[in-house]
Amino acid sequence: MRRTAILAGLVAIGGLSIGAVAYTQQTPRPQVRDIQKVRDNLYFISGGDTFDRSTWTGGNVAVLVADSGVVLVDTMLAGNGRAILDCVRSVTEKPVTMIINTHTHYDHTGSNTEFSPAIEYVAHENTRANLSKATCQPVTNCNACKGDNARFLPKKTYKDRLTLLSGKDRIELYYFGRGHTNGDSWIVFPALRAMHTGDMFPRKNMPNVDSANNGGDAVEFTETLKKAASTIKNVDTVIGGHTPTPVTWNDFKEFTEFYDDFVKTVRSSLKAGKTPDDIAKTYKVPAKYPDYRVDPDRVKANAQLIHDAVTRTR
């Protein structure tokens, strides 16, 4: 991969701020992986293994080389902007003209401010609201958008659906409801039969539900997954928020079924008088999902959120 582009050239073509470059030079961090071709003009940059944080650079990035310029989906953790741009430069000289964020979290929006403010930033309206909060926990990343950096807040937002670009470069954004957060976008590239799910499908594990900071909902999560699975058509390839590689539509459908089964199991267990702690101690991944890794702490957290939601509706 080429790593020789000078800073002036990077800035001229939608590159990085001088401050971000200095931070990158001073702070040791795992190396961003090489860019991989998914199909035609769509590429993928892996954020590494969430189970091995020593190699982790954040959420997965999709790269669309459109006629009008390069579109990025997500920007990993802070400090990775230059490396992402170097990856892009290895496949095209076109400038980055648009960044779409799947949601607010710092491992998906972290390097937004390391690109040019002239770039068009796009996200769901709730994600913009989360990034615009006066105060927030670091996971929300609102502090990165304060002062002069408010210019990096998404200027193009939507409520339910948004179409970007056209023809073979057309991108469809969907919002189906709360899940991981209250602003999760589904990014579909129709001509390429591909989709980026953000952390609505992180990888084959128990998902994280950020109800405390960003309006996620453990019960609505499964309904949102089912809406996406039934509404989105003609997709073969799926980039999850943290899948080690692009996966298949069937992998996404399997994840939808896995989490729906979990919610049903928790509801049934709660009805039988079990506590979230009981459920965490006894829950086992069904044999039909052999590739899934489940953290008992996350099982307990999601079971507690489901318990709280069920209690509120009684």
Phi and psi in degrees as GROMACS dihedral restraints (atoms count N, CA, C in turn):
[ dihedral_restraints ]
;  ai    aj    ak    al  type     phi  dphi    fc
    3     4     5     6     1   -75.5    20    10
    4     5     6     7     1   133.3    20    10
    6     7     8     9     1  -128.0    20    10
    7     8     9    10     1    28.5    20    10
    9    10    11    12     1  -110.1    20    10
   10    11    12    13     1     1.3    20    10
   12    13    14    15     1   -64.8    20    10
   13    14    15    16     1   134.8    20    10
   15    16    17    18     1   -80.7    20    10
   16    17    18    19     1   158.5    20    10
   18    19    20    21     1   -58.7    20    10
   19    20    21    22     1   -41.1    20    10
   21    22    23    24     1   -60.2    20    10
   22    23    24    25     1   -40.0    20    10
   24    25    26    27     1   -65.9    20    10
   25    26    27    28     1   -37.9    20    10
   27    28    29    30     1   -63.9    20    10
   28    29    30    31     1   -45.2    20    10
   30    31    32    33     1   -63.9    20    10
   31    32    33    34     1   -39.4    20    10
   33    34    35    36     1   -65.5    20    10
   34    35    36    37     1   -26.7    20    10
   36    37    38    39     1  -113.5    20    10
   37    38    39    40     1    34.1    20    10
   39    40    41    42     1    86.0    20    10
   40    41    42    43     1    41.1    20    10
   42    43    44    45     1   -96.0    20    10
   43    44    45    46     1  -136.3    20    10
   45    46    47    48     1  -110.4    20    10
   46    47    48    49     1   156.8    20    10
   48    49    50    51     1   -78.7    20    10
   49    50    51    52     1   152.9    20    10
   51    52    53    54     1   -61.3    20    10
   52    53    54    55     1   -38.8    20    10
   54    55    56    57     1   -62.4    20    10
   55    56    57    58     1   -39.8    20    10
   57    58    59    60     1   -66.8    20    10
   58    59    60    61     1   -38.9    20    10
   60    61    62    63     1   -63.4    20    10
   61    62    63    64     1   -42.3    20    10
   63    64    65    66     1   -60.8    20    10
   64    65    66    67     1   -43.0    20    10
   66    67    68    69     1   -61.8    20    10
   67    68    69    70     1   -42.5    20    10
   69    70    71    72     1   -61.6    20    10
   70    71    72    73     1   -39.9    20    10
   72    73    74    75     1   -69.9    20    10
   73    74    75    76     1   -31.6    20    10
   75    76    77    78     1   -89.4    20    10
   76    77    78    79     1   -19.2    20    10
   78    79    80    81     1  -112.0    20    10
   79    80    81    82     1   112.7    20    10
   81    82    83    84     1   -62.1    20    10
   82    83    84    85     1   140.9    20    10
   84    85    86    87     1  -155.2    20    10
   85    86    87    88     1   157.3    20    10
   87    88    89    90     1   -59.4    20    10
   88    89    90    91     1   150.0    20    10
   90    91    92    93     1   -78.8    20    10
   91    92    93    94     1   134.8    20    10
   93    94    95    96     1   -66.3    20    10
   94    95    96    97     1   137.0    20    10
   96    97    98    99     1   -73.4    20    10
   97    98    99   100     1   162.8    20    10
   99   100   101   102     1   -66.8    20    10
  100   101   102   103     1   154.9    20    10
  102   103   104   105     1   -76.1    20    10
  103   104   105   106     1   141.4    20    10
  105   106   107   108     1  -120.6    20    10
  106   107   108   109     1   140.9    20    10
  108   109   110   111     1   -80.3    20    10
  109   110   111   112     1   129.9    20    10
  111   112   113   114     1   -91.8    20    10
  112   113   114   115     1   -55.5    20    10
  114   115   116   117     1  -169.2    20    10
  115   116   117   118     1   133.1    20    10
  117   118   119   120     1    51.4    20    10
  118   119   120   121     1  -111.9    20    10
  120   121   122   123     1  -102.6    20    10
  121   122   123   124     1    21.1    20    10
  123   124   125   126     1  -112.5    20    10
  124   125   126   127     1   131.6    20    10
  126   127   128   129     1  -128.5    20    10
  127   128   129   130     1   170.1    20    10
  129   130   131   132     1  -140.3    20    10
  130   131   132   133     1   134.4    20    10
  132   133   134   135     1  -121.2    20    10
  133   134   135   136     1   115.5    20    10
  135   136   137   138     1   -72.3    20    10
  136   137   138   139     1   139.7    20    10
  138   139   140   141     1   -87.9    20    10
  139   140   141   142     1     2.5    20    10
  141   142   143   144     1    92.5    20    10
  142   143   144   145     1  -171.6    20    10
  144   145   146   147     1   -94.8    20    10
  145   146   147   148     1   115.5    20    10
  147   148   149   150     1   -65.2    20    10
  148   149   150   151     1   -18.4    20    10
  150   151   152   153     1   -85.0    20    10
  151   152   153   154     1    -6.8    20    10
  153   154   155   156     1  -133.7    20    10
  154   155   156   157     1    86.9    20    10
  156   157   158   159     1   -65.6    20    10
  157   158   159   160     1   -15.2    20    10
  159   160   161   162     1   -70.0    20    10
  160   161   162   163     1   -15.8    20    10
  162   163   164   165     1  -111.7    20    10
  163   164   165   166     1     1.9    20    10
  165   166   167   168     1   -89.9    20    10
  166   167   168   169     1   128.7    20    10
  168   169   170   171     1  -115.9    20    10
  169   170   171   172     1     4.6    20    10
  171   172   173   174     1   120.8    20    10
  172   173   174   175     1  -159.0    20    10
  174   175   176   177     1   -73.3    20    10
  175   176   177   178     1   157.3    20    10
  177   178   179   180     1   -65.9    20    10
  178   179   180   181     1   144.4    20    10
  180   181   182   183     1  -111.5    20    10
  181   182   183   184     1   130.9    20    10
  183   184   185   186     1   -99.7    20    10
  184   185   186   187     1   142.5    20    10
  186   187   188   189     1  -127.7    20    10
  187   188   189   190     1   114.5    20    10
  189   190   191   192     1  -105.8    20    10
  190   191   192   193     1   120.5    20    10
  192   193   194   195     1   -92.3    20    10
  193   194   195   196     1    92.3    20    10
  195   196   197   198     1   -89.1    20    10
  196   197   198   199     1   167.6    20    10
  198   199   200   201     1   -59.9    20    10
  199   200   201   202     1   -35.9    20    10
  201   202   203   204     1   -87.3    20    10
  202   203   204   205     1    -6.6    20    10
  204   205   206   207     1   142.9    20    10
  205   206   207   208     1  -175.5    20    10
  207   208   209   210     1   -94.2    20    10
  208   209   210   211     1   133.6    20    10
  210   211   212   213     1  -109.0    20    10
  211   212   213   214     1   126.8    20    10
  213   214   215   216     1  -104.9    20    10
  214   215   216   217     1   140.0    20    10
  216   217   218   219     1  -109.3    20    10
  217   218   219   220     1   108.8    20    10
  219   220   221   222     1    73.8    20    10
  220   221   222   223     1   159.3    20    10
  222   223   224   225     1  -136.9    20    10
  223   224   225   226     1    21.6    20    10
  225   226   227   228     1    62.6    20    10
  226   227   228   229     1  -161.4    20    10
  228   229   230   231     1   -74.7    20    10
  229   230   231   232     1   161.3    20    10
  231   232   233   234     1   -58.5    20    10
  232   233   234   235     1   145.6    20    10
  234   235   236   237     1    92.8    20    10
  235   236   237   238     1     0.7    20    10
  237   238   239   240     1  -106.7    20    10
  238   239   240   241     1     4.9    20    10
  240   241   242   243     1   -59.1    20    10
  241   242   243   244     1   -45.9    20    10
  243   244   245   246     1   -64.1    20    10
  244   245   246   247     1   -42.6    20    10
  246   247   248   249     1   -64.2    20    10
  247   248   249   250     1   -39.7    20    10
  249   250   251   252     1   -61.2    20    10
  250   251   252   253     1   -44.9    20    10
  252   253   254   255     1   -65.5    20    10
  253   254   255   256     1   -36.8    20    10
  255   256   257   258     1   -61.2    20    10
  256   257   258   259     1   -39.8    20    10
  258   259   260   261     1   -60.3    20    10
  259   260   261   262     1   -45.6    20    10
  261   262   263   264     1   -60.3    20    10
  262   263   264   265     1   -44.3    20    10
  264   265   266   267     1   -61.9    20    10
  265   266   267   268     1   -23.3    20    10
  267   268   269   270     1   -73.9    20    10
  268   269   270   271     1   -13.7    20    10
  270   271   272   273     1  -120.0    20    10
  271   272   273   274     1   -16.3    20    10
  273   274   275   276     1  -160.4    20    10
  274   275   276   277     1   151.7    20    10
  276   277   278   279     1   -94.5    20    10
  277   278   279   280     1     0.4    20    10
  279   280   281   282     1   -66.9    20    10
  280   281   282   283     1   147.5    20    10
  282   283   284   285     1   -76.0    20    10
  283   284   285   286     1   154.4    20    10
  285   286   287   288     1   -74.4    20    10
  286   287   288   289     1   121.7    20    10
  288   289   290   291     1  -115.5    20    10
  289   290   291   292     1   -12.8    20    10
  291   292   293   294     1  -151.8    20    10
  292   293   294   295     1   140.3    20    10
  294   295   296   297     1  -125.9    20    10
  295   296   297   298     1   124.0    20    10
  297   298   299   300     1  -106.7    20    10
  298   299   300   301     1   129.5    20    10
  300   301   302   303     1  -105.7    20    10
  301   302   303   304     1   129.8    20    10
  303   304   305   306     1   -69.8    20    10
  304   305   306   307     1   -30.8    20    10
  306   307   308   309     1  -167.9    20    10
  307   308   309   310     1  -174.9    20    10
  309   310   311   312     1   -80.6    20    10
  310   311   312   313     1   -20.9    20    10
  312   313   314   315     1   -59.0    20    10
  313   314   315   316     1   148.5    20    10
  315   316   317   318     1   -61.5    20    10
  316   317   318   319     1   -24.6    20    10
  318   319   320   321     1   -85.9    20    10
  319   320   321   322     1     0.1    20    10
  321   322   323   324     1  -118.9    20    10
  322   323   324   325     1   -21.6    20    10
  324   325   326   327     1  -116.4    20    10
  325   326   327   328     1     2.8    20    10
  327   328   329   330     1   -57.1    20    10
  328   329   330   331     1   -36.4    20    10
  330   331   332   333     1  -102.2    20    10
  331   332   333   334     1    12.5    20    10
  333   334   335   336     1   -51.1    20    10
  334   335   336   337     1   -46.0    20    10
  336   337   338   339     1   -76.4    20    10
  337   338   339   340     1     0.1    20    10
  339   340   341   342     1   -93.6    20    10
  340   341   342   343     1     0.2    20    10
  342   343   344   345     1  -106.4    20    10
  343   344   345   346     1   176.5    20    10
  345   346   347   348     1   -71.1    20    10
  346   347   348   349     1   138.0    20    10
  348   349   350   351     1   -67.1    20    10
  349   350   351   352     1   -12.4    20    10
  351   352   353   354     1   -74.9    20    10
  352   353   354   355     1   -15.0    20    10
  354   355   356   357     1   -65.5    20    10
  355   356   357   358     1   148.4    20    10
  357   358   359   360     1   -84.3    20    10
  358   359   360   361     1   118.5    20    10
  360   361   362   363     1   -99.7    20    10
  361   362   363   364     1   133.1    20    10
  363   364   365   366     1  -131.5    20    10
  364   365   366   367     1   138.2    20    10
  366   367   368   369     1  -165.2    20    10
  367   368   369   370     1   168.7    20    10
  369   370   371   372     1   -65.3    20    10
  370   371   372   373     1   151.5    20    10
  372   373   374   375     1   -59.6    20    10
  373   374   375   376     1   -32.6    20    10
  375   376   377   378     1   -73.2    20    10
  376   377   378   379     1   -30.8    20    10
  378   379   380   381     1   -67.0    20    10
  379   380   381   382     1   -42.7    20    10
  381   382   383   384     1   -59.6    20    10
  382   383   384   385     1   -42.6    20    10
  384   385   386   387     1   -61.8    20    10
  385   386   387   388     1   -40.1    20    10
  387   388   389   390     1   -65.6    20    10
  388   389   390   391     1   -42.7    20    10
  390   391   392   393     1   -68.7    20    10
  391   392   393   394     1   -19.6    20    10
  393   394   395   396     1   -94.1    20    10
  394   395   396   397     1     0.8    20    10
  396   397   398   399     1   -58.0    20    10
  397   398   399   400     1   146.0    20    10
  399   400   401   402     1   -65.7    20    10
  400   401   402   403     1   -39.3    20    10
  402   403   404   405     1  -139.1    20    10
  403   404   405   406     1   152.3    20    10
  405   406   407   408     1  -164.3    20    10
  406   407   408   409     1   161.5    20    10
  408   409   410   411     1   -69.2    20    10
  409   410   411   412     1   153.7    20    10
  411   412   413   414     1   -54.1    20    10
  412   413   414   415     1   -31.5    20    10
  414   415   416   417     1   -58.8    20    10
  415   416   417   418     1   -30.7    20    10
  417   418   419   420     1   -74.3    20    10
  418   419   420   421     1   -27.9    20    10
  420   421   422   423     1    72.0    20    10
  421   422   423   424     1    20.2    20    10
  423   424   425   426     1   -69.3    20    10
  424   425   426   427     1   -26.5    20    10
  426   427   428   429     1   -67.3    20    10
  427   428   429   430     1   -19.7    20    10
  429   430   431   432     1   -73.2    20    10
  430   431   432   433     1   -13.2    20    10
  432   433   434   435     1  -112.3    20    10
  433   434   435   436     1    25.9    20    10
  435   436   437   438     1   -93.5    20    10
  436   437   438   439     1   158.1    20    10
  438   439   440   441     1    61.0    20    10
  439   440   441   442     1  -133.4    20    10
  441   442   443   444     1   -60.7    20    10
  442   443   444   445     1   -25.6    20    10
  444   445   446   447     1   -75.6    20    10
  445   446   447   448     1    -3.0    20    10
  447   448   449   450     1   -60.8    20    10
  448   449   450   451     1   -20.3    20    10
  450   451   452   453     1   -68.3    20    10
  451   452   453   454     1   -13.3    20    10
  453   454   455   456     1   -90.3    20    10
  454   455   456   457     1    -3.7    20    10
  456   457   458   459     1   -63.4    20    10
  457   458   459   460     1   146.1    20    10
  459   460   461   462     1   -58.1    20    10
  460   461   462   463     1   126.0    20    10
  462   463   464   465     1   -92.9    20    10
  463   464   465   466     1   -25.8    20    10
  465   466   467   468     1  -104.8    20    10
  466   467   468   469     1   118.1    20    10
  468   469   470   471     1  -129.3    20    10
  469   470   471   472     1   172.5    20    10
  471   472   473   474     1  -152.4    20    10
  472   473   474   475     1   167.2    20    10
  474   475   476   477     1  -102.6    20    10
  475   476   477   478     1   -54.6    20    10
  477   478   479   480     1  -119.4    20    10
  478   479   480   481     1   -39.7    20    10
  480   481   482   483     1  -155.6    20    10
  481   482   483   484     1   145.3    20    10
  483   484   485   486     1  -145.6    20    10
  484   485   486   487     1   135.0    20    10
  486   487   488   489     1  -106.0    20    10
  487   488   489   490     1   131.4    20    10
  489   490   491   492     1  -121.0    20    10
  490   491   492   493     1   144.5    20    10
  492   493   494   495     1    57.0    20    10
  493   494   495   496     1  -168.0    20    10
  495   496   497   498     1  -155.9    20    10
  496   497   498   499     1   173.9    20    10
  498   499   500   501     1    59.3    20    10
  499   500   501   502     1  -137.9    20    10
  501   502   503   504     1   -68.0    20    10
  502   503   504   505     1   -16.0    20    10
  504   505   506   507     1   -96.0    20    10
  505   506   507   508     1     2.4    20    10
  507   508   509   510     1   -58.4    20    10
  508   509   510   511     1   138.8    20    10
  510   511   512   513     1  -125.8    20    10
  511   512   513   514     1   132.4    20    10
  513   514   515   516     1  -112.1    20    10
  514   515   516   517     1   127.3    20    10
  516   517   518   519     1  -107.9    20    10
  517   518   519   520     1   135.3    20    10
  519   520   521   522     1  -126.9    20    10
  520   521   522   523     1   146.3    20    10
  522   523   524   525     1  -126.7    20    10
  523   524   525   526     1   123.8    20    10
  525   526   527   528     1  -113.6    20    10
  526   527   528   529     1     2.0    20    10
  528   529   530   531     1   126.1    20    10
  529   530   531   532     1  -178.7    20    10
  531   532   533   534     1   -71.1    20    10
  532   533   534   535     1   153.4    20    10
  534   535   536   537     1  -167.4    20    10
  535   536   537   538     1  -104.0    20    10
  537   538   539   540     1   -60.9    20    10
  538   539   540   541     1   -44.4    20    10
  540   541   542   543     1  -135.0    20    10
  541   542   543   544     1  -166.0    20    10
  543   544   545   546     1  -100.1    20    10
  544   545   546   547     1    13.9    20    10
  546   547   548   549     1  -143.0    20    10
  547   548   549   550     1    38.0    20    10
  549   550   551   552     1   -80.7    20    10
  550   551   552   553     1   120.2    20    10
  552   553   554   555     1   -95.3    20    10
  553   554   555   556     1   143.0    20    10
  555   556   557   558     1  -105.1    20    10
  556   557   558   559     1   122.7    20    10
  558   559   560   561     1  -108.5    20    10
  559   560   561   562     1   115.3    20    10
  561   562   563   564     1  -116.0    20    10
  562   563   564   565     1   133.9    20    10
  564   565   566   567     1  -109.7    20    10
  565   566   567   568     1    89.6    20    10
  567   568   569   570     1   -57.6    20    10
  568   569   570   571     1   -45.4    20    10
  570   571   572   573     1   -65.1    20    10
  571   572   573   574     1   -23.4    20    10
  573   574   575   576     1  -101.7    20    10
  574   575   576   577     1    -0.3    20    10
  576   577   578   579     1    53.0    20    10
  577   578   579   580     1    44.7    20    10
  579   580   581   582     1  -134.2    20    10
  580   581   582   583     1   159.7    20    10
  582   583   584   585     1  -149.7    20    10
  583   584   585   586     1   143.1    20    10
  585   586   587   588     1  -110.5    20    10
  586   587   588   589     1   125.2    20    10
  588   589   590   591     1   -98.1    20    10
  589   590   591   592     1    -7.3    20    10
  591   592   593   594     1    57.5    20    10
  592   593   594   595     1  -150.2    20    10
  594   595   596   597     1   -89.6    20    10
  595   596   597   598     1    14.0    20    10
  597   598   599   600     1   -70.5    20    10
  598   599   600   601     1   -22.8    20    10
  600   601   602   603     1  -136.5    20    10
  601   602   603   604     1    85.7    20    10
  603   604   605   606     1   -69.1    20    10
  604   605   606   607     1   -54.8    20    10
  606   607   608   609     1  -173.7    20    10
  607   608   609   610     1  -169.7    20    10
  609   610   611   612     1   -81.6    20    10
  610   611   612   613     1    75.5    20    10
  612   613   614   615     1  -154.1    20    10
  613   614   615   616     1   178.7    20    10
  615   616   617   618     1   -72.5    20    10
  616   617   618   619     1   125.2    20    10
  618   619   620   621     1   -71.6    20    10
  619   620   621   622     1   156.9    20    10
  621   622   623   624     1   -88.6    20    10
  622   623   624   625     1   136.5    20    10
  624   625   626   627     1  -117.7    20    10
  625   626   627   628     1   112.4    20    10
  627   628   629   630     1   -92.2    20    10
  628   629   630   631     1    76.8    20    10
  630   631   632   633     1   -83.1    20    10
  631   632   633   634     1   -27.6    20    10
  633   634   635   636     1   -71.2    20    10
  634   635   636   637     1   -35.2    20    10
  636   637   638   639     1  -111.0    20    10
  637   638   639   640     1   -32.5    20    10
  639   640   641   642     1  -138.9    20    10
  640   641   642   643     1    30.5    20    10
  642   643   644   645     1    72.1    20    10
  643   644   645   646     1    18.1    20    10
  645   646   647   648     1   -66.6    20    10
  646   647   648   649     1   162.0    20    10
  648   649   650   651     1  -146.2    20    10
  649   650   651   652     1   121.4    20    10
  651   652   653   654     1   -71.2    20    10
  652   653   654   655     1   -27.5    20    10
  654   655   656   657     1   -84.7    20    10
  655   656   657   658     1   -47.5    20    10
  657   658   659   660     1   -63.5    20    10
  658   659   660   661     1   -23.9    20    10
  660   661   662   663     1   -50.0    20    10
  661   662   663   664     1   -47.9    20    10
  663   664   665   666     1   -69.1    20    10
  664   665   666   667     1   -35.5    20    10
  666   667   668   669     1   -68.6    20    10
  667   668   669   670     1   -36.7    20    10
  669   670   671   672     1   -65.0    20    10
  670   671   672   673     1   -43.1    20    10
  672   673   674   675     1   -58.9    20    10
  673   674   675   676     1   -44.5    20    10
  675   676   677   678     1   -67.2    20    10
  676   677   678   679     1   -35.4    20    10
  678   679   680   681     1   -63.8    20    10
  679   680   681   682     1   -42.9    20    10
  681   682   683   684     1   -63.1    20    10
  682   683   684   685     1   -44.7    20    10
  684   685   686   687     1   -64.3    20    10
  685   686   687   688     1   -32.4    20    10
  687   688   689   690     1   -88.7    20    10
  688   689   690   691     1   -21.6    20    10
  690   691   692   693     1   -93.9    20    10
  691   692   693   694     1   -43.7    20    10
  693   694   695   696     1   -76.6    20    10
  694   695   696   697     1   130.9    20    10
  696   697   698   699     1  -121.4    20    10
  697   698   699   700     1   158.3    20    10
  699   700   701   702     1    59.0    20    10
  700   701   702   703     1    43.6    20    10
  702   703   704   705     1  -114.2    20    10
  703   704   705   706     1   131.1    20    10
  705   706   707   708     1  -107.1    20    10
  706   707   708   709     1   -37.8    20    10
  708   709   710   711     1  -113.5    20    10
  709   710   711   712     1   133.9    20    10
  711   712   713   714     1  -126.0    20    10
  712   713   714   715     1   129.1    20    10
  714   715   716   717     1  -102.0    20    10
  715   716   717   718     1   110.8    20    10
  717   718   719   720     1   -80.9    20    10
  718   719   720   721     1   171.4    20    10
  720   721   722   723     1   -60.5    20    10
  721   722   723   724     1   -33.7    20    10
  723   724   725   726     1  -142.8    20    10
  724   725   726   727     1    19.6    20    10
  726   727   728   729     1   -62.1    20    10
  727   728   729   730     1   136.9    20    10
  729   730   731   732     1   -59.5    20    10
  730   731   732   733     1   -29.9    20    10
  732   733   734   735     1  -142.1    20    10
  733   734   735   736     1   167.3    20    10
  735   736   737   738     1   -59.3    20    10
  736   737   738   739     1   146.7    20    10
  738   739   740   741     1  -124.3    20    10
  739   740   741   742     1  -166.4    20    10
  741   742   743   744     1  -106.2    20    10
  742   743   744   745     1   165.5    20    10
  744   745   746   747     1   -59.1    20    10
  745   746   747   748     1   -37.5    20    10
  747   748   749   750     1   -63.9    20    10
  748   749   750   751     1   -33.3    20    10
  750   751   752   753     1   -63.6    20    10
  751   752   753   754     1   -41.2    20    10
  753   754   755   756     1   -64.9    20    10
  754   755   756   757     1   -44.2    20    10
  756   757   758   759     1   -60.2    20    10
  757   758   759   760     1   -40.0    20    10
  759   760   761   762     1   -63.0    20    10
  760   761   762   763     1   -41.7    20    10
  762   763   764   765     1   -62.1    20    10
  763   764   765   766     1   -40.4    20    10
  765   766   767   768     1   -58.8    20    10
  766   767   768   769     1   -43.6    20    10
  768   769   770   771     1   -69.5    20    10
  769   770   771   772     1   -39.6    20    10
  771   772   773   774     1   -58.6    20    10
  772   773   774   775     1   -48.9    20    10
  774   775   776   777     1   -72.8    20    10
  775   776   777   778     1   -33.7    20    10
  777   778   779   780     1   -63.7    20    10
  778   779   780   781     1   -41.0    20    10
  780   781   782   783     1   -61.5    20    10
  781   782   783   784     1   -39.7    20    10
  783   784   785   786     1   -63.3    20    10
  784   785   786   787     1   -45.9    20    10
  786   787   788   789     1   -61.8    20    10
  787   788   789   790     1   -41.6    20    10
  789   790   791   792     1   -63.9    20    10
  790   791   792   793     1   -40.4    20    10
  792   793   794   795     1   -63.0    20    10
  793   794   795   796     1   -44.1    20    10
  795   796   797   798     1   -64.8    20    10
  796   797   798   799     1   -45.4    20    10
  798   799   800   801     1   -57.8    20    10
  799   800   801   802     1   -45.2    20    10
  801   802   803   804     1   -64.4    20    10
  802   803   804   805     1   -41.1    20    10
  804   805   806   807     1   -67.1    20    10
  805   806   807   808     1   -39.8    20    10
  807   808   809   810     1   -64.0    20    10
  808   809   810   811     1   -40.0    20    10
  810   811   812   813     1   -64.3    20    10
  811   812   813   814     1   -30.7    20    10
  813   814   815   816     1   -82.0    20    10
  814   815   816   817     1     1.3    20    10
  816   817   818   819     1    98.3    20    10
  817   818   819   820     1     4.7    20    10
  819   820   821   822     1   -79.0    20    10
  820   821   822   823     1   152.4    20    10
  822   823   824   825     1   -95.5    20    10
  823   824   825   826     1   163.6    20    10
  825   826   827   828     1   -55.4    20    10
  826   827   828   829     1   -35.6    20    10
  828   829   830   831     1   -65.9    20    10
  829   830   831   832     1   -41.5    20    10
  831   832   833   834     1   -59.1    20    10
  832   833   834   835     1   -44.4    20    10
  834   835   836   837     1   -63.2    20    10
  835   836   837   838     1   -42.9    20    10
  837   838   839   840     1   -62.4    20    10
  838   839   840   841     1   -35.5    20    10
  840   841   842   843     1   -74.0    20    10
  841   842   843   844     1   -29.1    20    10
  843   844   845   846     1  -107.2    20    10
  844   845   846   847     1   -14.5    20    10
  846   847   848   849     1   -65.7    20    10
  847   848   849   850     1   133.8    20    10
  849   850   851   852     1  -129.2    20    10
  850   851   852   853     1   140.2    20    10
  852   853   854   855     1   -63.5    20    10
  853   854   855   856     1   127.9    20    10
  855   856   857   858     1   -55.5    20    10
  856   857   858   859     1   146.1    20    10
  858   859   860   861     1   -59.1    20    10
  859   860   861   862     1   -24.3    20    10
  861   862   863   864     1   -74.7    20    10
  862   863   864   865     1    -2.6    20    10
  864   865   866   867     1  -120.9    20    10
  865   866   867   868     1    64.8    20    10
  867   868   869   870     1   -67.7    20    10
  868   869   870   871     1   -20.8    20    10
  870   871   872   873     1   -93.3    20    10
  871   872   873   874     1     5.8    20    10
  873   874   875   876     1   -90.2    20    10
  874   875   876   877     1   136.1    20    10
  876   877   878   879     1  -108.4    20    10
  877   878   879   880     1   130.5    20    10
  879   880   881   882     1  -128.2    20    10
  880   881   882   883     1   123.7    20    10
  882   883   884   885     1   -85.3    20    10
  883   884   885   886     1   121.2    20    10
  885   886   887   888     1   -55.7    20    10
  886   887   888   889     1   -34.1    20    10
  888   889   890   891     1   -64.8    20    10
  889   890   891   892     1   -37.5    20    10
  891   892   893   894     1   -73.8    20    10
  892   893   894   895     1   -34.1    20    10
  894   895   896   897     1   -59.0    20    10
  895   896   897   898     1   -46.8    20    10
  897   898   899   900     1   -63.5    20    10
  898   899   900   901     1   -43.5    20    10
  900   901   902   903     1   -61.6    20    10
  901   902   903   904     1   -45.5    20    10
  903   904   905   906     1   -70.1    20    10
  904   905   906   907     1   -37.6    20    10
  906   907   908   909     1   -62.2    20    10
  907   908   909   910     1   -38.6    20    10
  909   910   911   912     1   -65.1    20    10
  910   911   912   913     1   -42.2    20    10
  912   913   914   915     1   -65.0    20    10
  913   914   915   916     1   -38.6    20    10
  915   916   917   918     1   -66.8    20    10
  916   917   918   919     1   -42.5    20    10
  918   919   920   921     1   -57.0    20    10
  919   920   921   922     1   -46.3    20    10
  921   922   923   924     1   -63.5    20    10
  922   923   924   925     1   -40.5    20    10
  924   925   926   927     1   -66.8    20    10
  925   926   927   928     1   -42.8    20    10
  927   928   929   930     1   -65.0    20    10
  928   929   930   931     1   -40.1    20    10
  930   931   932   933     1   -63.2    20    10
  931   932   933   934     1   -39.8    20    10
  933   934   935   936     1   -65.1    20    10
  934   935   936   937     1   -30.4    20    10
  936   937   938   939     1   -90.4    20    10
  937   938   939   940     1    -3.0    20    10
